[in-house]
Amino acid sequence: MWEGERLIEAQLKRGGKTQVADQSKGTPVVVPMVGKIIAVDVKVGDKVEENSQMALLEAMKMEIPVVAPVSGTIKELNVSVGQTVQADTVLAVIE
């Protein structure tokens, strides 16, 4: 959930369970809607700049870039090409 410009909580939905991403471990990057990951442009350890594309999501016959909300280093990567994701799935964590 966004509070002003600050993400205070993100949910990860897998196997019917909902988990809350711990923001103290970094900034979660969440998928905006249900779709299929068609490209992943980063790997763990990569440095990213704010607003740089991290992945490409196909949804409703559109390609939607998922961008870094902050600059930093990829600490976790939770998706792969071909994976179907739900809205608010945590794609990665940036530290």
LOTOR-384013 format. One record per residue: z, y, x negated of N, C-alpha, C, O, CB in turn; residue in one letter. Coordinates in Angstrom, 3 decimals, decimal comma. Glycine has a CB too. Example, Ala and Ser with C-alpha at 12.3 -4.5 7.8 and 13.67 -1.06 7.14 Angstrom:
<recs>
(rec (7,800 -5,690 -13,190) (7,800 -4,500 -12,300) (7,800 -3,300 -13,200) (8,465 -3,319 -14,236) (9,046 -4,473 -11,308) 'A') (rec (7,080 -2,250 -12,850) (7,140 -1,060 -13,670) (7,870 0,030 -12,900) (8,039 1,138 -13,409) (5,725 -0,598 -14,084) 'S') 
</recs>
This chain:
<recs>
(rec (0,000 -1,159 -0,839) (0,000 0,000 0,000) (0,000 1,238 -0,896) (0,688 1,276 -1,916) (1,210 -0,011 0,961) 'M') (rec (-0,762 2,226 -0,513) (-0,850 3,459 -1,283) (0,103 4,492 -0,720) (0,202 4,668 0,494) (-2,284 3,999 -1,288) 'W') (rec (0,799 5,172 -1,608) (1,676 6,281 -1,246) (1,196 7,463 -2,063) (1,494 7,564 -3,253) (3,212 5,956 -1,513) 'E') (rec (0,449 8,362 -1,423) (-0,197 9,426 -2,188) (-1,239 8,805 -3,085) (-2,164 8,153 -2,599) (0,832 10,241 -3,017) 'G') (rec (-1,111 8,990 -4,377) (-2,037 8,386 -5,334) (-1,407 7,215 -6,066) (-1,955 6,747 -7,063) (-2,509 9,424 -6,336) 'E') (rec (-0,250 6,727 -5,585) (0,470 5,672 -6,279) (0,482 4,391 -5,457) (0,851 4,403 -4,282) (1,897 6,116 -6,586) 'R') (rec (0,079 3,292 -6,071) (0,129 1,994 -5,409) (1,546 1,469 -5,528) (2,049 1,271 -6,634) (-0,902 0,990 -6,025) 'L') (rec (2,193 1,241 -4,391) (3,576 0,798 -4,461) (3,725 -0,705 -4,239) (4,771 -1,270 -4,557) (4,400 1,545 -3,449) 'I') (rec (2,706 -1,355 -3,703) (2,784 -2,788 -3,474) (1,392 -3,309 -3,155) (0,615 -2,640 -2,474) (3,777 -3,119 -2,330) 'E') (rec (1,077 -4,498 -3,645) (-0,186 -5,147 -3,297) (0,126 -6,597 -2,975) (1,025 -7,190 -3,571) (-1,243 -5,032 -4,458) 'A') (rec (-0,604 -7,161 -2,048) (-0,336 -8,529 -1,660) (-1,419 -9,451 -2,181) (-2,601 -9,108 -2,191) (-0,223 -8,645 -0,150) 'Q') (rec (-0,991 -10,635 -2,616) (-1,896 -11,669 -3,074) (-1,798 -12,798 -2,068) (-0,721 -13,352 -1,848) (-1,556 -12,151 -4,532) 'L') (rec (-2,933 -13,140 -1,452) (-2,936 -14,180 -0,435) (-3,671 -15,392 -0,990) (-4,857 -15,313 -1,312) (-3,595 -13,679 0,887) 'K') (rec (-2,968 -16,506 -1,101) (-3,572 -17,749 -1,569) (-2,932 -18,895 -0,814) (-1,714 -18,936 -0,640) (-3,401 -17,927 -3,112) 'R') (rec (-3,734 -19,797 -0,381) (-3,216 -20,976 0,288) (-2,325 -20,665 1,478) (-1,381 -21,402 1,765) (-2,465 -21,803 -0,681) 'G') (rec (-2,629 -19,565 2,176) (-1,845 -19,219 3,345) (-0,538 -18,519 3,045) (0,162 -18,105 3,968) (-1,570 -20,431 4,116) 'G') (rec (-0,186 -18,375 1,762) (1,060 -17,710 1,399) (0,756 -16,295 0,939) (-0,303 -16,033 0,370) (1,809 -18,494 0,296) 'K') (rec (1,675 -15,397 1,185) (1,522 -14,013 0,756) (2,575 -13,719 -0,295) (3,758 -13,997 -0,100) (1,641 -13,030 1,956) 'T') (rec (2,131 -13,148 -1,426) (3,045 -12,775 -2,490) (2,885 -11,293 -2,754) (1,816 -10,731 -2,517) (2,789 -13,605 -3,776) 'Q') (rec (3,929 -10,660 -3,238) (3,868 -9,245 -3,577) (3,687 -9,119 -5,079) (4,438 -9,713 -5,853) (5,143 -8,492 -3,101) 'V') (rec (2,685 -8,340 -5,493) (2,450 -8,116 -6,916) (3,553 -7,221 -7,456) (3,912 -6,225 -6,829) (1,049 -7,484 -7,166) 'A') (rec (4,093 -7,575 -8,621) (5,168 -6,810 -9,247) (4,565 -5,706 -10,092) (4,058 -5,963 -11,184) (6,079 -7,722 -10,105) 'D') (rec (4,617 -4,466 -9,592) (3,984 -3,350 -10,284) (4,670 -3,021 -11,601) (4,073 -2,344 -12,437) (3,977 -2,131 -9,397) 'Q') (rec (5,911 -3,477 -11,819) (6,584 -3,212 -13,086) (5,891 -3,947 -14,230) (6,109 -3,620 -15,396) (8,059 -3,624 -13,005) 'S') (rec (5,071 -4,925 -13,911) (4,339 -5,685 -14,926) (2,949 -5,117 -15,163) (2,172 -5,705 -15,915) (4,233 -7,145 -14,515) 'K') (rec (2,619 -4,008 -14,554) (1,308 -3,392 -14,716) (0,789 -2,886 -13,387) (1,482 -2,932 -12,371) (0,319 -4,381 -15,325) 'G') (rec (-0,442 -2,401 -13,410) (-1,076 -1,871 -12,207) (-2,019 -2,916 -11,625) (-2,982 -3,298 -12,290) (-1,838 -0,558 -12,515) 'T') (rec (-1,776 -3,389 -10,407) (-2,675 -4,366 -9,807) (-3,984 -3,712 -9,362) (-4,003 -2,576 -8,889) (-1,995 -5,051 -8,618) 'P') (rec (-5,064 -4,452 -9,524) (-6,380 -4,027 -9,040) (-6,679 -4,923 -7,849) (-6,792 -6,139 -8,005) (-7,514 -4,131 -10,170) 'V') (rec (-6,810 -4,340 -6,658) (-6,983 -5,142 -5,454) (-8,404 -5,054 -4,908) (-9,087 -4,040 -5,049) (-5,996 -4,704 -4,392) 'V') (rec (-8,821 -6,140 -4,286) (-10,132 -6,223 -3,656) (-10,048 -5,498 -2,308) (-9,103 -5,733 -1,554) (-10,591 -7,722 -3,477) 'V') (rec (-11,008 -4,625 -1,986) (-10,907 -3,815 -0,776) (-11,177 -4,543 0,538) (-10,745 -4,086 1,596) (-11,838 -2,694 -0,884) 'P') (rec (-11,889 -5,678 0,482) (-12,235 -6,375 1,725) (-12,569 -7,829 1,437) (-12,713 -8,228 0,281) (-13,421 -5,685 2,431) 'M') (rec (-12,691 -8,612 2,493) (-13,080 -10,017 2,374) (-14,493 -10,089 1,810) (-15,361 -9,316 2,214) (-12,995 -10,746 3,751) 'V') (rec (-14,729 -11,004 0,888) (-16,063 -11,166 0,329) (-16,088 -12,223 -0,754) (-15,137 -12,987 -0,925) (-16,565 -9,853 -0,223) 'G') (rec (-17,197 -12,254 -1,485) (-17,407 -13,224 -2,555) (-17,589 -12,469 -3,868) (-18,362 -11,514 -3,940) (-18,641 -14,137 -2,258) 'K') (rec (-16,876 -12,900 -4,898) (-17,009 -12,291 -6,222) (-18,337 -12,769 -6,816) (-18,534 -13,968 -7,008) (-15,787 -12,664 -7,161) 'I') (rec (-19,249 -11,832 -7,107) (-20,554 -12,225 -7,656) (-20,697 -11,863 -9,132) (-21,647 -12,298 -9,783) (-21,671 -11,567 -6,862) 'I') (rec (-19,768 -11,073 -9,667) (-19,766 -10,760 -11,101) (-18,367 -10,334 -11,513) (-17,670 -9,642 -10,771) (-20,802 -9,646 -11,438) 'A') (rec (-17,968 -10,757 -12,707) (-16,714 -10,304 -13,310) (-17,094 -9,727 -14,663) (-17,637 -10,429 -15,516) (-15,642 -11,481 -13,443) 'V') (rec (-16,805 -8,442 -14,857) (-17,253 -7,723 -16,048) (-16,186 -7,584 -17,121) (-16,433 -6,954 -18,150) (-17,731 -6,369 -15,660) 'D') (rec (-15,005 -8,156 -16,909) (-13,907 -8,024 -17,869) (-13,265 -9,383 -18,119) (-13,476 -10,339 -17,374) (-12,852 -7,015 -17,363) 'V') (rec (-12,478 -9,439 -19,186) (-11,678 -10,629 -19,470) (-10,306 -10,164 -19,952) (-10,134 -8,997 -20,304) (-12,376 -11,553 -20,539) 'K') (rec (-9,344 -11,059 -19,969) (-7,998 -10,715 -20,419) (-8,078 -10,165 -21,841) (-8,740 -10,739 -22,706) (-7,049 -11,954 -20,353) 'V') (rec (-7,400 -9,055 -22,064) (-7,391 -8,416 -23,378) (-8,365 -7,262 -23,509) (-8,241 -6,450 -24,426) (-7,692 -9,423 -24,421) 'G') (rec (-9,341 -7,177 -22,601) (-10,307 -6,063 -22,646) (-9,610 -4,749 -22,318) (-8,676 -4,707 -21,517) (-11,480 -6,308 -21,656) 'D') (rec (-10,079 -3,684 -22,947) (-9,620 -2,336 -22,613) (-10,596 -1,765 -21,588) (-11,811 -1,907 -21,730) (-9,525 -1,415 -23,896) 'K') (rec (-10,056 -1,120 -20,559) (-10,885 -0,521 -19,512) (-10,515 0,942 -19,336) (-9,382 1,351 -19,589) (-10,724 -1,283 -18,177) 'V') (rec (-11,481 1,710 -18,903) (-11,270 3,121 -18,594) (-11,141 3,268 -17,079) (-11,705 2,476 -16,324) (-12,438 4,006 -19,149) 'E') (rec (-10,408 4,268 -16,647) (-10,279 4,551 -15,223) (-11,664 4,695 -14,596) (-12,535 5,354 -15,163) (-9,440 5,831 -14,992) 'E') (rec (-11,867 4,093 -13,451) (-13,115 4,110 -12,674) (-14,245 3,276 -13,269) (-15,371 3,342 -12,776) (-13,585 5,514 -12,527) 'N') (rec (-13,977 2,490 -14,320) (-15,023 1,604 -14,837) (-15,080 0,347 -13,969) (-14,059 -0,115 -13,460) (-14,761 1,235 -16,338) 'S') (rec (-16,289 -0,200 -13,809) (-16,466 -1,386 -12,966) (-15,847 -2,601 -13,634) (-16,072 -2,859 -14,817) (-17,959 -1,637 -12,678) 'Q') (rec (-15,064 -3,344 -12,861) (-14,430 -4,561 -13,355) (-15,060 -5,812 -12,761) (-15,105 -6,862 -13,403) (-12,947 -4,537 -13,048) 'M') (rec (-15,547 -5,693 -11,529) (-16,148 -6,832 -10,841) (-17,061 -6,311 -9,747) (-17,048 -5,131 -9,397) (-15,059 -7,777 -10,254) 'A') (rec (-17,861 -7,240 -9,214) (-18,763 -6,896 -8,120) (-18,485 -7,858 -6,974) (-18,465 -9,075 -7,156) (-20,269 -6,960 -8,567) 'L') (rec (-18,271 -7,293 -5,792) (-17,938 -8,052 -4,595) (-19,102 -7,973 -3,623) (-19,629 -6,890 -3,369) (-16,634 -7,526 -3,942) 'L') (rec (-19,507 -9,118 -3,077) (-20,538 -9,134 -2,043) (-19,837 -9,303 -0,698) (-19,105 -10,268 -0,477) (-21,591 -10,283 -2,291) 'E') (rec (-20,076 -8,345 0,195) (-19,460 -8,384 1,524) (-20,399 -7,721 2,516) (-20,941 -6,650 2,244) (-18,066 -7,682 1,526) 'A') (rec (-20,588 -8,344 3,647) (-21,445 -7,802 4,709) (-22,826 -7,408 4,177) (-23,357 -6,357 4,535) (-20,772 -6,587 5,361) 'M') (rec (-23,398 -8,250 3,327) (-24,730 -8,046 2,742) (-24,808 -6,807 1,851) (-25,893 -6,279 1,607) (-25,761 -7,935 3,844) 'K') (rec (-23,651 -6,347 1,367) (-23,606 -5,211 0,443) (-22,929 -5,657 -0,849) (-22,134 -6,597 -0,848) (-22,852 -3,993 1,075) 'M') (rec (-23,248 -4,979 -1,948) (-22,563 -5,200 -3,215) (-21,602 -4,033 -3,430) (-22,006 -2,870 -3,443) (-23,583 -5,331 -4,408) 'E') (rec (-20,336 -4,364 -3,595) (-19,292 -3,344 -3,698) (-18,617 -3,460 -5,059) (-18,021 -4,494 -5,359) (-18,248 -3,489 -2,550) 'I') (rec (-18,697 -2,415 -5,895) (-18,017 -2,477 -7,191) (-16,499 -2,365 -7,015) (-16,008 -1,586 -6,198) (-18,531 -1,357 -8,122) 'P') (rec (-15,778 -3,156 -7,796) (-14,321 -3,044 -7,851) (-14,027 -2,359 -9,178) (-14,367 -2,885 -10,238) (-13,588 -4,468 -7,727) 'V') (rec (-13,398 -1,188 -9,126) (-13,211 -0,378 -10,329) (-11,745 -0,292 -10,734) (-10,841 -0,494 -9,923) (-13,767 1,020 -10,110) 'V') (rec (-11,537 0,012 -12,006) (-10,187 0,158 -12,549) (-9,540 1,430 -11,999) (-10,119 2,510 -12,111) (-10,219 0,191 -14,099) 'A') (rec (-8,353 1,317 -11,409) (-7,674 2,509 -10,896) (-7,038 3,349 -12,003) (-6,745 4,529 -11,807) (-6,612 2,103 -9,896) 'P') (rec (-6,826 2,729 -13,174) (-6,226 3,408 -14,325) (-6,868 2,881 -15,603) (-7,513 1,832 -15,585) (-4,678 3,202 -14,359) 'V') (rec (-6,699 3,592 -16,700) (-7,123 3,099 -18,014) (-6,031 2,185 -18,558) (-4,850 2,382 -18,274) (-7,411 4,282 -19,004) 'S') (rec (-6,431 1,185 -19,342) (-5,445 0,287 -19,936) (-6,086 -0,990 -20,428) (-7,290 -1,042 -20,676) (-4,352 -0,037 -18,938) 'G') (rec (-5,266 -2,021 -20,566) (-5,705 -3,327 -21,054) (-5,510 -4,359 -19,955) (-4,487 -4,363 -19,270) (-4,930 -3,736 -22,337) 'T') (rec (-6,500 -5,238 -19,789) (-6,410 -6,301 -18,781) (-5,346 -7,300 -19,217) (-5,471 -7,948 -20,256) (-7,792 -7,014 -18,579) 'I') (rec (-4,296 -7,412 -18,406) (-3,195 -8,331 -18,707) (-3,394 -9,673 -18,002) (-3,102 -10,727 -18,567) (-1,849 -7,710 -18,293) 'K') (rec (-3,894 -9,628 -16,761) (-4,154 -10,840 -15,969) (-5,501 -10,703 -15,294) (-5,909 -9,604 -14,917) (-3,034 -11,082 -14,913) 'E') (rec (-6,193 -11,824 -15,140) (-7,437 -11,867 -14,374) (-7,303 -13,047 -13,425) (-7,157 -14,187 -13,865) (-8,719 -12,002 -15,312) 'L') (rec (-7,353 -12,781 -12,125) (-7,025 -13,792 -11,123) (-8,202 -14,307 -10,310) (-7,999 -15,096 -9,387) (-6,025 -13,246 -10,202) 'N') (rec (-9,423 -13,889 -10,619) (-10,589 -14,338 -9,858) (-11,689 -14,796 -10,805) (-11,657 -14,520 -12,004) (-11,107 -13,215 -8,938) 'V') (rec (-12,661 -15,501 -10,238) (-13,824 -15,933 -11,012) (-15,076 -15,798 -10,147) (-14,988 -15,672 -8,926) (-13,650 -17,403 -11,512) 'S') (rec (-16,226 -15,825 -10,786) (-17,503 -15,701 -10,083) (-17,637 -16,845 -9,078) (-17,351 -18,001 -9,390) (-18,698 -15,704 -11,088) 'V') (rec (-18,074 -16,500 -7,874) (-18,263 -17,485 -6,819) (-17,061 -17,647 -5,903) (-17,160 -18,289 -4,857) (-18,595 -18,796 -7,423) 'G') (rec (-15,940 -17,079 -6,282) (-14,720 -17,206 -5,491) (-14,768 -16,296 -4,270) (-15,162 -15,133 -4,366) (-13,490 -16,879 -6,345) 'Q') (rec (-14,365 -16,834 -3,120) (-14,220 -16,032 -1,910) (-12,809 -15,469 -1,904) (-11,839 -16,194 -2,127) (-14,505 -16,875 -0,613) 'T') (rec (-12,702 -14,163 -1,647) (-11,400 -13,495 -1,681) (-11,122 -12,795 -0,354) (-12,041 -12,436 0,381) (-11,341 -12,482 -2,841) 'V') (rec (-9,866 -12,612 -0,072) (-9,417 -11,891 1,114) (-9,148 -10,435 0,740) (-8,983 -10,116 -0,438) (-8,143 -12,552 1,722) 'Q') (rec (-9,104 -9,564 1,725) (-8,746 -8,167 1,479) (-7,366 -8,124 0,835) (-6,478 -8,890 1,208) (-8,769 -7,334 2,802) 'A') (rec (-7,191 -7,240 -0,121) (-5,936 -7,024 -0,842) (-5,581 -8,126 -1,831) (-4,458 -8,155 -2,334) (-4,826 -6,879 0,134) 'D') (rec (-6,514 -9,039 -2,125) (-6,287 -10,005 -3,192) (-6,193 -9,246 -4,509) (-6,991 -8,344 -4,766) (-7,422 -11,080 -3,239) 'T') (rec (-5,223 -9,608 -5,345) (-5,081 -8,967 -6,652) (-6,110 -9,585 -7,594) (-5,986 -10,741 -7,999) (-3,621 -9,129 -7,218) 'V') (rec (-7,128 -8,794 -7,937) (-8,196 -9,233 -8,825) (-7,694 -9,338 -10,256) (-7,974 -10,315 -10,950) (-9,385 -8,276 -8,749) 'L') (rec (-6,948 -8,321 -10,696) (-6,462 -8,267 -12,069) (-5,245 -7,360 -12,133) (-4,918 -6,654 -11,179) (-7,567 -7,772 -13,034) 'A') (rec (-4,581 -7,399 -13,292) (-3,470 -6,489 -13,557) (-3,785 -5,753 -14,850) (-4,134 -6,368 -15,858) (-2,097 -7,256 -13,652) 'V') (rec (-3,659 -4,430 -14,810) (-3,906 -3,583 -15,982) (-2,570 -3,061 -16,479) (-1,742 -2,587 -15,701) (-4,880 -2,401 -15,645) 'I') (rec (-2,375 -3,154 -17,777) (-1,138 -2,662 -18,385) (-1,442 -1,490 -19,282) (-0,533 -0,927 -19,892) (-0,430 -3,771 -19,178) 'E') 
</recs>
